[in-house]
């Protein structure tokens, strides 16, 4: 029986991955063949990017601040106070900024996407679109995908920048780390490769969030119960996908963007 359970779980997982790949392929084809609905695109940029700024800024600020404080408390006993800036900057660029931004956006935007599309699915609005000759992927998924591709790297950059500034304020202003040494070592150990890694991760996380959220919405069933379940599953699956993919991206990007690149 355990073997049967494992087999069913594996088949369900592979089927789910296949459905995501088909949705991504269909979306990519629609981007290059179907007309882009720019009004919907800008509306989604407003919803995904602009209205997510507050939560991203708060996340980046307090993450950078507390990370600077904790790093100082550990490094101070070793006489390495000046290294706090470099550790905070590198951590924000490579890991904390992209991952925390992805998790926040998955919780805020991913849930909203799946709930909105799921409501349209169970109320047969998607069937109405097909009856009117409108392909649902063109109308629902493409604008959200393009908006997420544009907004997510910018949100990651914003989170990282605010986190570094907050770490500087805490380190220099509250913990009396010499500003010259703080900035010097931060610039010395932070380079273009770290920026590339942060933006690349944000771009990948954008695809994971939008396709998982739209897939959950498009496959919502059982009326109100299904609509309520879709956002929860979208957030859980999206968050896990971000955490798992981040590990493999970290390994890959350190090869693609070697030190000094």
C-alpha positions, 0 to 999 in steps of 0.5 A: 500500500505505501508503494501505491500511495507513493506511485499515485503521489508521483503521478499526480505531481508529474501530471501537475508539472505537465499542466504547468508546462502546457500552460506556460507553453500556451502563454508563450505562444499567445504572447507572440501570436495574439494581440496584447491587451495593453489596458489589461497589462497596465492594470495588472502592473498597477495591481502587481507592482505598484500596490505591492510596494508597501509590503515589499518596502516594509519587508526589505527594511526590517529584514535588512535592519534586523540582519545588520543587528544580528550580524553585528552582535556576532561579529563584534566579539571577533572585532569584525564590525566593519564586515557587517555592511558586506554581509548584509549587502551580499545576503540581501542581493543573493538570498533574502531580497529575492526570496522574501519578495517572492514570498510576499508577492506570492501571498498577496498577488498570487492569492488574488490572481487565483481567487479572481480567475477561480471565481470566473471559472465557477461562475462560468465567465470563462465559458462565456469568454470562449462563447464570445471567441476570446481565448481565456489564456490570451485574456487572463494569463498573458497580461498577468504574465507580462505584468509579473515579468516587468514588476517582479525584478523591480520589486526585488531591486526595491526590497534589496535597496531598502534593506541595504539602506536600513542595515546602514542606518542600524549599523552606522547610526545605532551600533556606531560602526564607522561609516567609511569602513562599512561602505568600503567593505560593502562596495568591495565584496558586492559586485555586478554578479550579485545584482545579476543574481538578484534580478535573475531570481526575481524573474524566475520567481515571477514565472512560478508565481503567475503560472501556479496562481493562474493554473489554480484559478483555471482549475477551480471546482466545486463552487465557493469551496473551490474558490476558497481552496484555490488561493490557499493552494496557490500560496502554499505551492508557490511559496514551496516552489520559490524555496525549492527553486531558490536552492537550485538557482543559487547553485546554478547562478554561482556557475553562470555568474562566477566571481568577478563576472 
